[in-house]
Amino acid sequence: MLAAVLCFTGCGSKQNSDVEYDKASMEQVTDFLIDYCANADEETTEQWNGMSEFAMEQQFVSAGLPFTPDSFLSAMDAWKAGIEECGDYAGHGDYKYEPSRTELKITTTAEFEKRNADLTFVFKADTRGNLNLDSMTVAGKYTMGEILEKAGLNTVLGMGTVFVVLIFISLIISLFRFIPALQNAFGRKPEKTTEAPAAVEDAPVIVDAAAETDDMELAAVISAAVAAAEGTTTDGFVVRSIRRRPSNKWN
């Protein structure tokens, strides 16, 4: 039981231990990377970018450098960006090593023409425990005044952009009132109808039946009066029309 406990303890301590590295070798590799990036010109960078991954790996293996094609090209790009930000490279200080279970981080402070910068190199451990370059970063150091100035400019730029967009939106909304007029101006006009109006039927003539009846009775009375005055009957004549004289007045 004691032997089993000691075996498990040994396995656990091995799994939790940091990666092993040789400080002199890592310092040599890091110095080489810094010097090569500092002295590489545009033509050299283009040559590396034009090479295949297989050819680059053969170059690194033959030189004994723990680099990969992606990590080396990204390191050159990071150095170029750092030069544009901080100026020409002058030198660097001592290295600081921070090992962990899966990687080794190496940091140092470098001097440039415009400002100092922190250089960070990360080496990842593979399944065999070998360390290979994973990334390199160049972070320029800014004073508090420069940081506040950058923050102020970013704030002004952001707020200015927002106000410009709001003004543009308000102008678009103000143009909505012209939409109905444009629709009426360019809308489709209704087609004129050429159909003739329906013929109006003649209204039926309404005959006053009561007036006709009164005229017949009046004609009969007049016929009887004429027949009595002449001493004849009503068969000898017929009253066809009755006209009222203007001088006659009916009570």
ZAMAR-953785 format. One record per residue (C-alpha): x, y, z. Coordinates in steps of 0.02 Angstrom, whole numbers, plus 32768, in hexadecimal, padded with zeros to 4 digits. Example, Ala and Ser with C-alpha at 12.3 -4.5 7.8 and 13.67 -1.06 7.14 Angstrom:
REM residues 2
82677F1F8186
82AC7FCB8165
//
This chain:
REM residues 251
800080008000
808F8077802A
80E380527F84
803F80757F25
8029811B7F7F
80DB814E7F53
80C0811E7E9D
802181857E90
807782187EE6
810682107E6A
808F820B7DD5
802B82A07E16
80C4830A7E34
810482E37D86
806083177D34
805883BA7D95
810F83EB7D78
814084787D04
8191845D7C5B
824B84417C5B
82BA84B87BFA
836F84EE7BEA
837F85A67C10
841B85BF7BA6
83CE856A7B0F
832B85CC7B1D
838C866F7B30
83F086467A94
8353861F7A2F
82FC86BE7A6A
8393872B7A43
839D86DF7996
82E587057974
82F687B979AE
839487D97949
834E878878AC
82AA87EA78B3
8309888D78D5
837E8876783F
8301882A77C3
82D1889E7734
8239889B76C0
828E88297642
82B787A876C8
820587AC770A
81C08791765B
823486FD7641
81F686AA76E1
814086CA76B1
815F867E7606
81A985DB764A
8141853F7665
812484FA7713
818C846076EE
822184C976B6
821285377751
820B84A277C4
82A7845B7772
830085007791
82CF8500784A
82FF844A7865
83A8845F7812
83CB84FB787C
838C84A7791C
8309852E793C
826685047998
81FA85667920
8162853E78B5
813785967811
809D85EC785B
80F0862378FC
818A866678A3
812886CB7823
80B4871078A9
814D87427911
819487A3787D
80ED87FA7862
80E28827791C
8193886E7919
816B88D7787F
80D0891E78D4
813689427970
81B889A1790A
812F8A0D78BC
80EA8A337969
81888A4679D2
82108A737955
82B78A217932
82F7899979A6
838789C57A1C
839989347A98
834588D07B21
835E88A27BD7
836587FD7C35
82EA87717C17
826787397C93
823086827C8A
818286497CBD
816C858D7CA3
80C785317CB6
808984807C95
807184997BDA
80D985327BA9
816B85A47BCE
815486617BCA
81EC86D07BB4
81DB878D7BCA
825288207BBE
824F88DC7BAA
8296891F7B07
82CE89CE7ADC
82918A1F7A3C
82A78ACB79EF
81FE8B137A22
81CE8AAD7ABB
81F78A0E7B19
8196896E7AFD
817888C77B54
81AC882F7AEE
8151878D7B16
818386E37ACF
811686497AEC
815D859B7ACE
80E385087AD1
811584597B05
80E883C97A91
80C483147AC3
817E82EF7AD0
819F83867B3F
81F883EA7AB9
81D784A57ABA
81A684FB7A18
818385B379F9
80C985D879FE
80C0869779F8
811F87397A11
80D187E27A3E
811788937A44
80B289037AB9
80E589BA7ABF
80E88A147B67
80848AB57B6F
80838B3B7BF5
7FE58B657C54
7FD18C067BF0
7FDB8BA77B4C
7F5E8B267B89
7EE38BAE7BBD
7EFD8C077B18
7ED78B687AB7
7E3E8B477B22
7E008BF97B06
7E188BED7A4A
7DBE8B457A44
7D2E8B8E7AAA
7D1E8C287A3B
7D298BBD799E
7CA48B4479DE
7C2C8BCC7A17
7C468C2E7976
7C1D8B95790F
7B7F8B777974
7B448C2C795F
7B678C2978A4
7B018B8A7891
7A728BD378F8
7A6F8C72788F
7A6C8C0A77F0
79DB8BA37833
797A8C3F7865
79928C8677B5
794E8BE67769
78B78BEA77DE
78958CA177B2
78898C7076FA
77FA8BF6771D
777B8C857711
779F8C957656
77748BDF7633
76B68BF87621
76D18C8975A7
77488C20753F
76CE8B90753D
76438C027501
76B48C51747D
76F98BAF7436
76648B41745E
75F58AF373DA
75668B6373A2
74BB8B0F7395
74818AE872E4
73F18B4F729E
73538AED7278
730A8B0271CA
72658AAA71EB
71CC8B1071C2
71578B347251
70C18AC5725C
702A8B087205
6FAA8B527278
6F068AFD7261
6E748B6C7241
6E0F8B8472DB
6D608B4272C6
6CDA8BC572B3
6C6A8BC17347
6BB78BE27316
6B4A8C2E7398
6AB58BB8739C
6A4E8C2A740B
6A5E8CBE7391
6A288C4F72FF
698F8C14735F
695B8CC67389
69668CFB72D1
68F58C6A729C
68738C95731E
687A8D4C72EA
68648D1B7233
67CB8CB2725E
677B8D4272BF
679B8DBD7232
67568D4371B0
66B78D2E7215
66A18DEA7228
66B88E08716D
663F8D7E7141
65BA8DC671B6
65D08E75716E
65C18E3670BA
65338DBB70E0
65978D2870A2
65F58C9570ED
66AD8C7F710C
66B88C007081
66BB8C866FFA
675F8CD3702F
67FE8CAA708D
68628D1F70FD
69188CFE70D1
69728D8C712B
69508E0D71B0
69AB8EB471B5
699B8F37723B
69838FEA7204
69F0906B725C
695890D5728A
6900904872E1
69179043739A
68ED8FAD7400
68AB8FC774AE
//
